Amino acid sequence: MNNILTVQNLIVRRGGVKVLDIGALNVQESRILALIGPNGAGKSTLLLTMAGLLKPDQGEMCYKNRPVKSSADRSRMRKSVCVVFQEPLLLNTTVYKNVALGLKFRSLTNGEIRKNVEDALDYFGISSLAGRSAKTLSGGESKRVSLARAFALKPELILMDEAFNSLDPPTRETLIDDLRHVLEETKITAVLALHDREETLRLAQDVTVMSEGRLIQSGATAQIFNQPDSEFVANFVGTETILEGTVKKSNAGLMEISIAGKTIEAMGNYPPGQDVYCCIRPENITVLQDTPEKTSARNTFKARIQKIVRQAFFYKMILDCGFPVVAYVTVSSCDDLGLCEGSTIIASFKATAVHVMKREK
C-alpha cells in the first residue's frame, strides 16, 4: 500500500523548546490513522506540521513521494490537504455559503461549486440547513457544516484535531458513524487526533501513540490495543490488568508465569527466569459462578469481588484472585448471577488473552 505522506527525523521547536521529535511516521493512502496520547503529547502540533501550516526546524516530509521543503512545496501540498480544527470557525452567513467558501478560491464553475456543496451537505445529512444562518446552529450542526466544508473541496488528505470535543454522547456517536461512512465511501485518507479510546476503535484502521512530542508505538489498531509494546501504551489503551511476574517454564510457545504465588499460562517464548508484565484486557476475562466442566480457558481462578462500578452499559469489577484483575460484565449478566461486592466467583481467561512483555529489573 502506498504512503501519501511520510515524515523522517522531524523536529519542531516553539519558543526555543523542542515540542516534536518524530523519528519516522508513514500515513498510508486511503486509510484512517488516529493519533492518540495524553494532553500535551504533541498531536495538534504534528497535525499542523503535516498540513504545512507549521514549518519544522529539522527533518524531511514527503507528500506523494515529493519532498516538502520550500514555501512553494507547502502551498502545493495544501491544495490537496484540508484541516478541520476543534472549533468549527464558521462565518456569519448561510450554511451553503460556509460550505462553498473554500471552493470560491478555486477555478470552478458555479455548477461545479453547487454540485460539490450539495454532495457535501448530503454526506453529513444537513441539506435541509443550506439556507440557515450559521449563528442559529447547534454544536453538532456546526461540526457537520465544518466537516462538509472540508469534504466539499474533495481533498486527498484530511487532518482533524479533536473533532468530536464538546458534543453530547448521542450527537457524537451519530457523527462518528456518519464520518466513518463518508471516509469509507470517498476513500479519502484521514489523520485524526483523538483522546477517546472508543472513538479510536470505531474509526481508525491504524494508530500512533504519542507522548511528550515523540511516537511511542505505531501499528494497526488491533495490534496497538491487544499487543502494546510498553506499560505506558498498555495503560493508555485500556489494558486495566497489568501484572508483574516471572517465567517459570517455557515450552513450544506456552509459558507458565509465576505471579504472587500463583501460575498464569500465556503464549510466548521468553526463557525461564525472565521478568515480565502480563497484560489482560477486561473484556477478555469471563466471570462465572462455578468452575465450568469444560472450558478452553487455561487460566481459572477463584476470586472475590472487591468493587463493582457502573460504567454506561456494563459493570467494571475489580477482582482479587490472589492478584488484582479487572473484568467487564454486562448489566444483565451481573443481575442474572446476583453478583455483588464480597461475592466469590470464578474468573477465567485464555492463554491467548494474555499479552506478555519483557520487564526490566
C-alpha positions as CSV (number, residue, x, y, z in Angstrom):
1,M,0.0,0.0,0.0
2,N,1.3,3.5,-0.9
3,N,2.2,6.2,1.6
4,I,0.5,9.5,0.9
5,L,2.7,11.3,3.4
6,T,5.9,10.4,5.2
7,V,7.9,12.1,8.0
8,Q,11.5,11.5,8.8
9,N,13.6,12.9,11.7
10,L,11.2,15.8,12.2
11,I,12.0,18.3,14.9
12,V,9.8,21.3,15.8
13,R,10.6,23.9,18.4
14,R,8.4,26.6,19.8
15,G,9.9,29.3,21.9
16,G,13.2,27.5,21.8
17,V,11.6,24.4,23.3
18,K,11.6,21.1,21.4
19,V,7.9,20.1,21.2
20,L,8.2,17.4,18.5
21,D,10.9,14.8,17.8
22,I,9.5,12.4,15.3
23,G,11.8,9.6,14.0
24,A,9.5,8.2,11.3
25,L,5.8,8.2,10.5
26,N,4.0,6.9,7.4
27,V,0.4,7.7,6.5
28,Q,-1.0,5.1,4.2
29,E,-3.2,6.1,1.4
30,S,-7.0,5.6,1.7
31,R,-6.7,4.6,5.4
32,I,-7.7,6.3,8.7
33,L,-4.9,6.9,11.1
34,A,-5.5,8.0,14.7
35,L,-3.0,10.0,16.8
36,I,-3.7,9.3,20.4
37,G,-1.9,10.3,23.6
38,P,-2.3,12.4,26.7
39,N,-2.8,16.1,26.7
40,G,0.4,17.9,25.6
41,A,1.6,14.8,23.7
42,G,2.1,16.9,20.5
43,K,-0.8,15.7,18.5
44,S,-2.1,19.1,17.4
45,T,1.4,20.3,16.6
46,L,2.1,17.3,14.5
47,L,-1.2,17.8,12.6
48,L,-0.3,21.5,11.9
49,T,3.2,20.4,10.6
50,M,1.7,17.7,8.4
51,A,-0.7,20.2,7.0
52,G,2.2,22.5,6.0
53,L,0.9,25.2,8.4
54,L,3.9,24.9,10.7
55,K,7.5,24.8,9.4
56,P,9.7,22.2,11.1
57,D,13.1,23.2,12.3
58,Q,14.6,20.0,11.0
59,G,13.8,16.8,9.2
60,E,12.0,15.8,6.0
61,M,8.4,15.5,5.0
62,C,7.3,14.0,1.7
63,Y,3.8,14.3,0.2
64,K,3.1,11.7,-2.5
65,N,6.8,11.0,-2.8
66,R,7.7,14.6,-3.4
67,P,9.8,16.5,-0.7
68,V,8.0,19.4,1.1
69,K,10.8,21.9,1.7
70,S,10.0,25.3,0.4
71,S,7.1,27.6,0.8
72,A,6.1,26.7,-2.8
73,D,6.1,23.0,-1.8
74,R,3.9,23.6,1.2
75,S,1.5,25.7,-0.9
76,R,1.3,22.9,-3.5
77,M,0.6,20.3,-0.8
78,R,-2.1,22.5,0.9
79,K,-4.2,22.4,-2.2
80,S,-4.7,18.7,-1.6
81,V,-4.9,18.8,2.2
82,C,-7.7,20.1,4.5
83,V,-7.6,20.7,8.2
84,V,-10.7,20.5,10.5
85,F,-10.0,22.3,13.8
86,Q,-11.6,21.7,17.2
87,E,-13.8,24.8,16.8
88,P,-15.9,25.0,13.6
89,L,-14.9,28.6,12.8
90,L,-18.0,29.4,10.7
91,L,-18.7,32.8,9.1
92,N,-21.8,34.8,9.9
93,T,-23.6,33.7,6.7
94,T,-25.6,30.8,5.5
95,V,-24.6,27.2,5.8
96,Y,-24.4,26.9,2.0
97,K,-22.0,29.9,1.7
98,N,-19.9,28.5,4.5
99,V,-19.5,25.1,2.8
100,A,-18.8,26.9,-0.6
101,L,-16.2,29.2,1.0
102,G,-13.1,27.2,0.0
103,L,-14.4,26.4,-3.4
104,K,-14.7,30.1,-4.2
105,F,-10.9,30.4,-4.3
106,R,-10.6,27.7,-6.9
107,S,-11.2,27.9,-10.6
108,L,-14.5,26.1,-10.6
109,T,-17.7,26.9,-12.4
110,N,-20.8,27.9,-10.5
111,G,-22.3,24.5,-11.5
112,E,-19.3,22.6,-10.1
113,I,-19.4,24.6,-6.9
114,R,-23.1,23.8,-6.5
115,K,-22.6,20.1,-7.1
116,N,-19.7,19.9,-4.6
117,V,-21.6,21.8,-1.9
118,E,-24.8,19.7,-2.4
119,D,-22.8,16.5,-2.2
120,A,-21.0,17.5,0.9
121,L,-24.2,18.7,2.6
122,D,-25.8,15.3,1.7
123,Y,-22.8,13.4,3.1
124,F,-23.5,14.8,6.6
125,G,-27.3,14.9,6.4
126,I,-27.6,18.7,6.6
127,S,-29.0,19.5,3.1
128,S,-32.1,21.0,4.9
129,L,-29.9,23.5,6.7
130,A,-28.4,25.1,3.5
131,G,-30.3,28.3,3.9
132,R,-29.9,28.6,7.6
133,S,-27.7,31.2,9.3
134,A,-24.6,29.6,10.9
135,K,-25.4,31.6,14.0
136,T,-28.5,29.5,14.6
137,L,-26.8,26.1,14.6
138,S,-26.3,23.8,17.5
139,G,-22.9,22.5,18.3
140,G,-23.4,19.2,16.4
141,E,-24.8,21.0,13.4
142,S,-21.8,23.4,13.4
143,K,-19.4,20.4,13.4
144,R,-21.2,18.9,10.5
145,V,-21.0,22.1,8.5
146,S,-17.3,22.3,9.3
147,L,-16.8,18.8,8.0
148,A,-18.9,19.4,4.9
149,R,-16.8,22.5,4.1
150,A,-13.7,20.4,4.2
151,F,-15.1,17.4,2.2
152,A,-16.6,19.8,-0.4
153,L,-13.0,20.5,-1.5
154,K,-12.5,16.8,-2.2
155,P,-9.1,16.7,-0.5
156,E,-6.7,13.8,-0.9
157,L,-5.8,14.0,2.8
158,I,-7.9,15.4,5.7
159,L,-6.5,16.2,9.1
160,M,-8.9,16.5,12.1
161,D,-8.0,17.8,15.5
162,E,-10.3,16.5,18.3
163,A,-13.3,17.0,16.0
164,F,-15.8,15.5,18.5
165,N,-14.9,17.5,21.5
166,S,-17.8,19.2,23.5
167,L,-20.5,17.1,21.8
168,D,-23.1,15.3,23.8
169,P,-22.9,11.4,23.6
170,P,-25.8,10.8,21.1
171,T,-24.6,13.6,18.8
172,R,-21.0,12.4,18.9
173,E,-21.9,8.8,18.2
174,T,-24.1,9.7,15.2
175,L,-21.4,12.0,13.8
176,I,-18.7,9.3,14.2
177,D,-20.8,6.8,12.3
178,D,-21.5,9.3,9.5
179,L,-17.8,10.3,9.3
180,R,-16.7,6.7,9.1
181,H,-19.3,6.1,6.3
182,V,-18.1,9.1,4.3
183,L,-14.4,8.2,4.6
184,E,-15.1,4.6,3.5
185,E,-17.2,5.8,0.5
186,T,-14.8,8.6,-0.6
187,K,-11.5,6.7,0.2
188,I,-10.1,10.0,1.4
189,T,-7.0,9.5,3.7
190,A,-7.6,10.8,7.2
191,V,-5.4,11.5,10.2
192,L,-7.4,12.2,13.4
193,A,-6.1,13.5,16.7
194,L,-8.3,11.7,19.2
195,H,-8.3,11.3,23.0
196,D,-11.1,8.8,23.4
197,R,-10.5,5.0,23.1
198,E,-14.0,4.3,21.8
199,E,-13.7,6.9,19.1
200,T,-10.3,5.3,18.1
201,L,-11.7,1.8,17.9
202,R,-14.7,2.9,15.9
203,L,-12.9,5.0,13.4
204,A,-9.2,4.1,13.0
205,Q,-7.5,1.4,11.0
206,D,-4.1,2.5,12.2
207,V,-3.0,4.1,15.4
208,T,0.1,6.0,16.5
209,V,0.6,6.6,20.3
210,M,2.3,9.8,21.2
211,S,3.9,11.2,24.4
212,E,5.9,14.3,25.1
213,G,6.3,15.0,21.4
214,R,7.5,11.5,20.4
215,L,6.0,8.5,18.8
216,I,5.8,5.6,21.2
217,Q,4.2,2.9,19.1
218,S,2.6,2.7,15.7
219,G,0.6,-0.1,14.0
220,A,-2.8,-1.5,13.1
221,T,-5.5,-0.6,15.6
222,A,-5.9,-4.2,16.8
223,Q,-2.2,-4.6,17.3
224,I,-1.9,-1.4,19.4
225,F,-4.8,-2.3,21.7
226,N,-4.0,-6.0,22.0
227,Q,-0.2,-6.1,21.8
228,P,1.2,-2.9,23.4
229,D,4.9,-2.5,23.4
230,S,5.2,-0.9,26.8
231,E,3.4,-0.4,30.1
232,F,2.7,3.2,29.1
233,V,0.8,2.2,25.9
234,A,-0.9,-0.7,27.7
235,N,-2.3,1.7,30.3
236,F,-3.3,4.3,27.7
237,V,-5.3,1.9,25.5
238,G,-7.2,0.5,28.5
239,T,-5.4,-2.6,29.5
240,E,-6.6,-2.4,33.1
241,T,-4.8,-5.6,34.3
242,I,-1.0,-5.3,34.2
243,L,0.7,-7.8,36.4
244,E,4.4,-8.3,37.3
245,G,5.6,-11.9,37.1
246,T,8.5,-14.2,36.3
247,V,8.5,-17.0,33.7
248,K,8.8,-20.5,35.4
249,K,8.6,-22.7,32.3
250,S,8.6,-22.2,28.6
251,N,7.9,-24.9,26.1
252,A,6.7,-24.8,22.5
253,G,5.3,-21.3,22.7
254,L,3.4,-21.8,26.0
255,M,4.8,-20.2,29.2
256,E,4.0,-20.7,32.9
257,I,4.4,-17.4,34.7
258,S,4.5,-17.0,38.5
259,I,2.5,-14.1,39.8
260,A,2.0,-13.6,43.6
261,G,2.5,-17.3,44.2
262,K,0.0,-18.3,41.5
263,T,0.6,-19.5,38.0
264,I,-0.7,-18.0,34.8
265,E,-0.4,-19.7,31.4
266,A,0.3,-17.5,28.4
267,M,1.6,-17.7,24.9
268,G,5.2,-16.6,24.2
269,N,8.8,-17.7,24.2
270,Y,10.5,-15.9,27.0
271,P,13.0,-18.1,28.8
272,P,12.6,-19.2,32.5
273,G,13.7,-16.6,34.9
274,Q,12.7,-13.7,32.7
275,D,10.8,-10.9,34.5
276,V,7.7,-10.0,32.5
277,Y,4.4,-8.0,32.5
278,C,1.2,-9.9,31.9
279,C,-1.4,-7.6,30.3
280,I,-5.1,-8.7,30.1
281,R,-7.9,-6.6,28.7
282,P,-11.0,-6.5,30.9
283,E,-13.3,-7.7,28.1
284,N,-11.2,-10.9,27.8
285,I,-12.0,-12.1,31.3
286,T,-15.0,-14.2,31.9
287,V,-16.9,-14.2,35.3
288,L,-18.8,-17.3,36.3
289,Q,-20.5,-18.6,39.4
290,D,-18.9,-22.0,39.3
291,T,-15.9,-23.7,37.7
292,P,-17.1,-24.9,34.3
293,E,-16.9,-28.6,33.4
294,K,-15.4,-27.9,30.0
295,T,-13.6,-24.7,29.0
296,S,-10.9,-23.7,26.6
297,A,-9.6,-21.2,29.1
298,R,-6.3,-22.4,30.6
299,N,-6.5,-19.9,33.4
300,T,-9.2,-20.3,36.0
301,F,-9.1,-18.7,39.4
302,K,-11.4,-18.4,42.4
303,A,-11.9,-14.7,43.1
304,R,-13.6,-12.3,45.4
305,I,-15.4,-9.2,44.0
306,Q,-13.7,-6.3,45.8
307,K,-15.6,-3.5,44.0
308,I,-18.3,-3.0,41.3
309,V,-18.5,0.2,39.4
310,R,-21.3,1.0,36.9
311,Q,-19.9,2.3,33.6
312,A,-22.6,3.1,31.0
313,F,-23.9,-0.3,29.7
314,F,-21.7,-2.6,31.8
315,Y,-20.1,-3.1,35.2
316,K,-16.4,-2.8,35.9
317,M,-15.4,-5.4,38.5
318,I,-12.2,-5.3,40.5
319,L,-11.4,-8.9,41.5
320,D,-9.0,-10.4,43.9
321,C,-7.6,-13.7,42.5
322,G,-4.6,-13.6,44.8
323,F,-3.5,-10.8,42.4
324,P,-5.8,-7.9,41.2
325,V,-7.8,-8.4,38.0
326,V,-10.3,-6.0,36.3
327,A,-13.2,-7.5,34.3
328,Y,-16.2,-6.1,32.4
329,V,-19.6,-7.7,33.0
330,T,-22.8,-6.8,31.2
331,V,-25.6,-5.4,33.4
332,S,-27.9,-8.3,32.6
333,S,-25.2,-10.9,33.4
334,C,-24.5,-9.2,36.7
335,D,-28.2,-9.1,37.6
336,D,-28.8,-12.7,36.5
337,L,-25.8,-14.0,38.5
338,G,-26.8,-11.9,41.6
339,L,-23.2,-10.5,41.8
340,C,-22.3,-8.0,44.5
341,E,-19.3,-6.8,46.3
342,G,-17.9,-9.5,48.5
343,S,-19.3,-12.3,46.3
344,T,-17.0,-15.2,45.5
345,I,-16.9,-16.1,41.8
346,I,-14.7,-17.8,39.2
347,A,-12.6,-15.6,36.8
348,S,-11.2,-17.3,33.7
349,F,-9.3,-16.2,30.6
350,K,-7.4,-17.9,27.8
351,A,-3.7,-18.1,27.4
352,T,-4.1,-16.2,24.2
353,A,-5.7,-13.4,26.1
354,V,-2.5,-12.7,28.0
355,H,-0.1,-10.3,26.3
356,V,3.4,-10.7,27.7
357,M,6.0,-8.0,27.7
358,K,9.6,-8.1,28.9
359,R,10.2,-6.3,32.2
360,E,13.5,-4.8,33.1
361,K,14.6,-5.1,36.7
